[in-house]
Amino acid sequence: MQTLLIYEDNQRLRQSLELLLNNDVDFRVAATYDHCNEVADEVLAHEPDLVIMDIDLPGTSGVDGVRRIKEVRPATRVVMYTVFDDDDRIFRSICNGADGYLLKNTPPLKLVQALHDLQEGNTPMSPFVAQRVFQFFRQQQLQPDYQLTRRELEVLQLLVGGNSYKMIADQCHVSVDTVKKHLQNIYAKLHVSCGTEAVAKALKERIIKI
């Protein structure tokens, strides 16, 4: 039997989820909460196998709640259960360690099945969310390779950071003329004509991490 914790600030939904899951012989809801401000302590106390986590909670958000759970008990699987389907919340949740992402329009029986799938090592996602994740990684794969050298990437990183030519030269231990030459090569490879365009393209296409 799998032990669960539920984090949901809507009392009616929280109670419905508890009733639904306690009626399944494979699950036992150990506790429910309307916020996740003390989630680390609660997870250590109950040692749940699964957590159902809303995102829009008072105080600490569910996205941060996932991170705290994984910090103290990585083995606990966490499913986001939310109305939010925007890229930012989806990918922040996944990056923080979420094991699944379900929208609240998921029918109850499909929710239960998704939790069973999670037990078996699968990653349940609502179809719309799975499509967004697929599109994201497909775009990443199609991202052009501009063939920037390691030094050119370093110079571009410093340019994105707001450094002047002289500051870049000092940090790279080269002359200002060498920096200018690197930048000319960078502009040519990125198909831009100036530093502002290079910075914009580097950020938009995630050539440089900030």
Backbone torsions as a table, in degrees:
resi	resn	phi	psi	omega
1	MET	NA	134.1	-178.4
2	GLN	-93.5	129.9	177.7
3	THR	-88.7	135.6	-177.5
4	LEU	-123.8	152.2	164.6
5	LEU	-120.2	144.7	179.4
6	ILE	-121.2	128.6	175.6
7	TYR	-117.3	107.0	-175.7
8	GLU	-155.7	124.3	-175.8
9	ASP	-85.8	-10.5	174.5
10	ASN	-83.4	109.7	-173.0
11	GLN	-59.4	-43.5	-177.8
12	ARG	-62.6	-45.5	179.0
13	LEU	-65.8	-39.9	179.7
14	ARG	-59.9	-44.3	179.5
15	GLN	-67.7	-37.7	179.1
16	SER	-64.9	-41.9	177.8
17	LEU	-63.6	-41.7	179.5
18	GLU	-62.0	-45.0	179.5
19	LEU	-64.4	-45.7	-179.4
20	LEU	-58.0	-47.1	-173.1
21	LEU	-79.2	-31.2	176.7
22	ASN	-70.8	-18.1	176.8
23	ASN	-81.9	-6.8	176.8
24	ASP	-96.0	129.7	-174.5
25	VAL	-65.6	-17.8	-176.7
26	ASP	-89.8	-6.4	-174.8
27	PHE	-127.4	149.9	172.1
28	ARG	-140.2	119.9	178.7
29	VAL	-81.4	112.3	-177.5
30	ALA	-78.5	-33.7	-179.0
31	ALA	-167.2	157.5	174.7
32	THR	-129.7	151.1	-177.1
33	TYR	-141.2	151.1	178.2
34	ASP	-99.5	5.2	173.3
35	HIS	-156.3	168.0	-179.2
36	CYS	-125.1	32.7	-179.5
37	ASN	-63.4	-31.8	179.5
38	GLU	-113.3	31.9	-171.9
39	VAL	-59.7	-36.8	-178.9
40	ALA	-62.1	-46.8	179.3
41	ASP	-64.3	-39.1	-177.8
42	GLU	-68.1	-38.5	178.6
43	VAL	-68.2	-39.4	177.4
44	LEU	-66.3	-33.9	-178.8
45	ALA	-72.9	-41.8	-174.5
46	HIS	-95.9	-21.0	-176.9
47	GLU	47.8	57.3	-177.3
48	PRO	-72.2	151.7	172.3
49	ASP	-78.7	-35.9	-176.2
50	LEU	-133.6	150.9	172.6
51	VAL	-132.8	131.7	171.0
52	ILE	-100.7	120.7	-170.4
53	MET	-123.5	119.4	170.5
54	ASP	-74.8	161.2	178.9
55	ILE	-96.5	-48.4	-173.2
56	ASP	-86.5	76.5	-179.7
57	LEU	-106.4	151.7	175.7
58	PRO	-66.7	140.1	-177.8
59	GLY	80.3	-127.1	179.6
60	THR	-64.5	129.9	-179.8
61	SER	-74.3	159.0	176.9
62	GLY	-62.2	-31.1	178.5
63	VAL	-62.1	-44.8	176.7
64	ASP	-72.0	-30.3	177.7
65	GLY	-60.6	-39.7	177.8
66	VAL	-59.4	-46.6	-179.0
67	ARG	-59.5	-43.2	-179.2
68	ARG	-65.2	-38.5	177.8
69	ILE	-61.8	-47.9	-176.7
70	LYS	-67.3	-26.8	178.0
71	GLU	-68.5	-38.4	-175.2
72	VAL	-97.7	-25.7	-179.8
73	ARG	-150.0	81.1	-176.2
74	PRO	-58.6	-26.5	-176.4
75	ALA	-71.8	-20.0	178.5
76	THR	-69.8	127.1	178.7
77	ARG	-89.5	139.0	-175.4
78	VAL	-123.3	127.4	175.2
79	VAL	-112.1	123.2	173.7
80	MET	-75.2	135.9	-179.0
81	TYR	-133.5	101.1	-163.9
82	THR	-151.6	166.2	174.2
83	VAL	-90.8	-10.7	-173.9
84	PHE	-83.9	129.5	179.5
85	ASP	-127.0	22.4	180.0
86	ASP	-83.0	153.9	-174.8
87	ASP	-57.5	-41.8	-174.8
88	ASP	-59.3	-50.8	-178.8
89	ARG	-68.1	-37.8	179.1
90	ILE	-59.8	-51.5	-172.8
91	PHE	-77.5	-30.4	174.5
92	ARG	-66.1	-40.1	178.3
93	SER	-63.2	-46.3	-179.2
94	ILE	-64.1	-42.7	179.3
95	CYS	-64.8	-29.8	178.8
96	ASN	-82.0	-3.7	173.2
97	GLY	114.7	6.6	179.9
98	ALA	-59.6	138.9	-178.3
99	ASP	-96.9	-6.4	179.0
100	GLY	-167.0	161.5	-177.3
101	TYR	-146.4	106.5	-177.7
102	LEU	-118.4	138.4	175.9
103	LEU	-84.0	153.8	-174.8
104	LYS	-72.6	-5.7	172.9
105	ASN	-86.8	6.0	176.2
106	THR	-67.2	126.1	178.9
107	PRO	-58.5	146.4	-177.0
108	PRO	-51.4	-44.7	-178.2
109	LEU	-65.2	-34.4	177.8
110	LYS	-71.3	-32.2	175.6
111	LEU	-63.1	-47.2	179.3
112	VAL	-61.4	-43.0	179.3
113	GLN	-63.4	-38.1	179.4
114	ALA	-63.1	-37.5	178.4
115	LEU	-69.1	-36.1	174.4
116	HIS	-64.4	-41.1	178.3
117	ASP	-61.7	-38.1	180.0
118	LEU	-63.1	-37.8	176.5
119	GLN	-57.6	-32.8	-176.1
120	GLU	-89.2	7.0	176.7
121	GLY	92.9	5.8	178.2
122	ASN	-82.3	170.8	-179.9
123	THR	-120.5	90.3	-176.0
124	PRO	-70.5	134.4	175.9
125	MET	-143.2	143.4	171.5
126	SER	-61.1	146.3	-176.8
127	PRO	-52.1	-42.2	-178.9
128	PHE	-63.4	-41.6	-179.9
129	VAL	-66.1	-44.3	178.4
130	ALA	-58.6	-38.0	178.8
131	GLN	-64.7	-41.3	179.9
132	ARG	-65.4	-40.5	179.1
133	VAL	-64.3	-43.8	179.2
134	PHE	-61.2	-44.3	-179.7
135	GLN	-62.5	-39.6	-179.4
136	PHE	-61.2	-50.1	-176.8
137	PHE	-71.4	-29.6	175.6
138	ARG	-66.0	-41.1	177.5
139	GLN	-63.8	-37.6	178.5
140	GLN	-63.4	-40.3	-179.3
141	GLN	-68.5	-31.9	-178.2
142	LEU	-84.9	-2.5	-178.1
143	GLN	-62.3	130.1	-176.1
144	PRO	-67.0	147.7	175.7
145	ASP	-97.4	112.9	-175.6
146	TYR	-87.2	2.8	175.5
147	GLN	58.3	38.5	176.4
148	LEU	-75.3	137.5	176.7
149	THR	-74.9	169.1	179.0
150	ARG	-59.7	-42.4	179.2
151	ARG	-65.6	-40.5	179.0
152	GLU	-64.8	-38.4	176.4
153	LEU	-64.4	-38.8	178.2
154	GLU	-64.0	-45.0	179.3
155	VAL	-64.3	-43.1	179.4
156	LEU	-63.7	-40.1	177.6
157	GLN	-59.2	-44.0	179.9
158	LEU	-68.0	-36.9	176.8
159	LEU	-63.5	-44.1	177.3
160	VAL	-60.5	-33.5	179.9
161	GLY	-75.7	2.3	175.6
162	GLY	88.0	14.1	-178.5
163	ASN	-79.1	145.0	175.5
164	SER	-77.6	170.2	178.1
165	TYR	-57.4	-43.7	-178.3
166	LYS	-64.5	-42.0	179.5
167	MET	-64.2	-40.1	177.8
168	ILE	-63.6	-43.4	179.9
169	ALA	-60.4	-43.9	-179.6
170	ASP	-63.1	-43.2	-177.2
171	GLN	-72.1	-29.4	179.8
172	CYS	-92.8	-5.7	180.0
173	HIS	59.8	44.7	176.3
174	VAL	-134.0	175.5	178.9
175	SER	-81.1	162.8	177.1
176	VAL	-63.3	-37.5	178.1
177	ASP	-61.4	-36.9	178.2
178	THR	-67.1	-39.7	176.6
179	VAL	-60.3	-45.3	179.5
180	LYS	-60.6	-38.5	179.1
181	LYS	-65.7	-42.3	176.9
182	HIS	-60.3	-43.0	-178.4
183	LEU	-65.8	-37.9	176.4
184	GLN	-60.7	-41.4	178.0
185	ASN	-65.8	-40.8	179.3
186	ILE	-62.5	-46.8	179.9
187	TYR	-59.5	-40.8	-179.2
188	ALA	-65.3	-43.2	-178.5
189	LYS	-69.7	-34.0	-179.4
190	LEU	-86.5	-7.0	-178.5
191	HIS	61.3	46.3	175.7
192	VAL	-125.8	169.2	-175.2
193	SER	-114.3	-6.7	-178.0
194	CYS	-156.0	172.3	-178.7
195	GLY	-63.4	-37.8	-179.8
196	THR	-62.1	-43.9	178.6
197	GLU	-66.8	-36.7	179.5
198	ALA	-65.0	-43.1	178.9
199	VAL	-63.2	-45.8	-179.6
200	ALA	-60.5	-43.3	-179.0
201	LYS	-69.5	-39.2	179.8
202	ALA	-61.8	-38.4	179.9
203	LEU	-77.2	-44.5	-177.8
204	LYS	-61.7	-42.3	-176.4
205	GLU	-97.1	7.2	175.3
206	ARG	57.1	36.5	174.9
207	ILE	-68.8	-34.1	179.0
208	ILE	-117.0	136.9	177.1
209	LYS	-91.8	137.7	178.6
210	ILE	-115.7	NA	NA
